């Protein structure tokens, strides 16, 4: 996948646990874990907005476009 979720990096920078973020964002720990581990197929803007508010960051701090290898 060309979009990489760097949620774990921002959580570490803010010293926030998965449990704490899940509670602040009002999302299940299972769904947050899916997002954090790059297993999500989509993310709602409302969820992204809540994550950015909780972590005091921009969407670009969490989402990154990585060009895929053309041979792969």
N, C-alpha and C positions, 0 to 999 in steps of 0.2 A: 504494500500500500504506500502511496506517495505522501500521505498526510501522517505525520508522527505526532503523538500526544506526549508532551513533556510535562504532564501534570505532576509527576513524582519529583521533578526538579524544582518546580515552584513550591510544592508542599515542603520540601526540604529547606529551601531558602526562607520560608515563612515559619519553619519549625512547627508545622501543623500535621497532625496524624490523620489517617483516613477516617477514623471515627469522628474526630472533631469537624473535619470538612463536610462529611456526610450530614452531620447534624446542622451545620450552618447553612448548607445548600438545600436541605430537606430532600435528600436523595438516599436511596438505600445503599448500604455499604457494598452490596453485590454489584449494583449498577455503576457505582463510582469505581470499583475495582476493574470492571470491564473497560471503562473509559481509560483508567490509568494504565492498564496493560495493553493498550492499543488493539483491543478486541472489538471495540464499538464500530458499528457501520454508519452511525449518524449521531449527532448531538443537537438537541434543541437549543435555539438561541436563548430561551429563557434559562436553561440550565447553564449555558456558557456565561450568561450575564451574572447569574448567582455565584458561580465559581470565581469569576473575575472580581466581584465585589468582596467575597470572602477572603480571597488571596491578595487583594489590592494590586491587581495586575491587568495587563491588556490581553486580548485574545491571542495575539502574536507571541506572547510569553508562554502560552500553553500549546498552541498549534503551530506546527512547522511543516512546510512543504519540502520534501526531499525528492529530488529527481531520481526516478527509477532507472536501474541499469537497463539499457536497451537490449542487451543480450539475454536478460533474465526474464 
